[in-house]
Amino acid sequence: MSTVPYEIIEMEEAEYRNHPALANTDIKNAQLLLLGKQPHTPKKALREGTMLHAAILEPHVWEQMGKRVPDKQASRIDRIAKTALNYPLLSELLEHPKVQIEKCVFWKDPITGLECKAKPDLFIEGEVVVDLKTTSRTWRDAFEKQVLRNDFDRQIAFYNIPLEAPIARVIGVSKVSKGRLFRLEWEKDDPYLKAGKEKADILLKKLADTPELIEQAINLRSFKKRI
């Protein structure tokens, strides 16, 4: 049972994005601000990742979304998602009776008192928290290197602050190999996750000590919508 009280709330995407609680993206943007950098997310990669997430995790959402996508692209997304869903690893998670998919989690950070939020791709309370990532990598080693250098440790550790799941897992879905899966996972006390938690704690403390940094990081949400 988690020692950090939290709520799981059904919420529309726009409402979740605009909620003032701090998300992993806000923490990331705060880090970029402290480093004197601006956020940048390639629009094409963001759109394709969103579509694949929907096709795999929320088929009912993809059914509507796919109608607004060129047929060739929609067919490609369908093929990748179908291949991914054929893997027992993913299908078993999605069919678990207690699985929570794309649910909004809200909590108060136990160290700083800051209101925080997360929207893990899926989690099973008391068992596992999972993030699904699309990738252009075709081999597991290359995907692992990509994950390790992109601060994923901080992201998954932040998601797990309230959930305290014993296992944190990332599942990579290769866009190039038409749905091949790559699985990485760590136990809660693994040094990798501990390092990620330390990164998250440092940035949350900096945000708590610098209210103007919170405002600047939140303002970058609208910047992200424009890119």
N, C-alpha and C positions, 0 to 999 in steps of 0.2 A: 504494500500500500504506500502511495506517495506521501512524503512528509511535507510537500508543498501543495496547499489547496489550489484547485483549479476548476474551471468550468469548461464544458464542451457545449458550444453554441452553434446552431444552424444559422447561417448568415449569408446574405447575398454577397457576391464578390466585391461589388463597389462599396457596400457598407463596411465590409471587412477592411478593404484597402484604406478607407478614409477614417477608420477608428483610430483615435489618438494613441492607443497603446503601442508600444515599440515592438517592431518585428525584426527578424534577422536582417532584412534589407535595410532597415533604418540604422542598425548597428554597423552594417557594412558601409553605408554611406557616411556615417560618422567617422569611421576609420579613414575613408578616402579624404574627407574634409581635413582631418588632422594631418594627413600626408600631403595636403595641397593638391589633391587630384579631383577630377570630376567623374561621376559614374558614366559608364557606357555599356549598353547591351545591344549587340547586333539585332536589328529588328527582325530579320529573316529567321535567325536562330530562335529568337524568342517566340515568334509565331508558330514555328514548326514544333517546338517543344511543348507549347500549350496545346496544340492539336493532338499530338501523340499522347500526352497525359490524359486528355479527355477520351480519346479512342480506347485507351487501355483501362482507365480507372472509372470513367463515367460515360459509358456508351450512349446513354440517353442524351447527354449534353453534346456528344460528338455527332449524333444523328442530326441535330439541328445545325450545328456548326458546319458539318460537312456539306450541307446544301449551298453554303456561300463560298465554297472552295472550288477552284477549277477541277474538273473530273479527273484529270491525270494526277494531280497532287492528292486528291481525296483517295484515289485508288491506291496510291503509294502508301499513304498513312494507314489505310485499311490492311494492306499486306504486312506492314511492319507490326502493327498491333496484333494481328492474328497470330503471327509467328511467336511474338512475345507471350501471348496468352496461352500458347500451347505448352509452355514450360511448366512442369509441376510446381516448381518453386513459387512462381507468381500466382498460378491458379489456386493453389492451396491457401495462400494468404488471402486472396480476394474472396474465397468461399468460406473463410472462417466465420463462425456464427457471431463472434464479438468484434469483427473488424470494423474500424471507423475509417471512412474514406473521405478525404478532403474536408475534415471537420475543423472548425475554428476552436482553438484552445486559448483561454485567457487566464493569467495568473499575475500575482504580485511577486516580483523578484525578492527572494528572502534576504538578500544582502543589501540591496539599495532601496527597496521599497517601490521601485519603478513598476508601473503597469506594463505588462508585456503580453504579446500575442504570438501565435504560430499557427500555421496551417499545414501540418505534416501531410504528405501524400496519403499515407495510411499508417495506422497504429492499432495494436491490440493491447489494451491496458494490462499491465502486469507482465507482458511478454516481450513485445518488440515495437520499435518505432522505425519506419521505413521511408526512405526518400528515393523516388524514381528519377533517374537522370538520363536524358537522351544524349547521345554522343556520336561523334564521327569516327571514333576509334573502333578498330576491328579486332583488337587483341586485348585480353584482360590486363596484361602488364601495362600497356599503353593507357588504358582507362584508369588503372590504379594511380599511375603517375599524374594524370590529369586531375583526379580527385585530390590527391595529397598536396598539390601545389595551389589549389584554389580555395583554401580556408574552409573546406568542407567539415573539418573537425570542429570548428567553431559553430557552424550551422547546425549540425546534428546534435552537438552537445547542448546548444541553446534550446532546440526542440525538446530535449530530454530533461531540461531543468524541472518542469512540473511532472512529467510522466514517469520519470525515473525507471524506464524500462530496462530490464537486465541485458537486452541485446539491442544494439543500434545497427541498422543495415542500410546499405545503398545498393540499389539494383540499377545497373546501367543497361540501356536499350540502344543498341547500335543502329543508327539510321543507314549506315553504309552496308552492313551485312544483313539488312532487311529483318531486323528484330532479334538478333543474337543477344543473349543476356550475359552480363558480367555481375557477379555477386561479391560484395565486400561486406564484412561485418566485424563488429568489435563488441566485447563484453563491456559492461558499464564501467568497470574499474581499469580498463585498458589504458595504458599511457597515452595513446592517441586521443581518446575521448577526454582524458584528464587535461591534456594540453589544450584541447578545444574549449573546455569549460573555463580554464584560466584566461584564455583570450577573450571569451565572452564576458567574464567577470571584470576584466580590466576595462573594457570598453563601456560596460554598463556603469561602472564607478565614475569613469570620465564623463559620461552623459549626466549622471546624477549630480556631479560637481559643477557642471557647466550647462545651465538651462538654455543658454543661447545655442549651444551645440544641438540640443534636442530639437529646437525650432528649425535650425538649418537643415538637419537630417530629414525631418518630416517634410519640409518644403521641397526637398529633392524628389519626393514621391511624384509631384506634378511634372518634374523634369523628366522622370522616367517615362511618363505617359507620352511625352512629346517625341521621344527618340525612336 
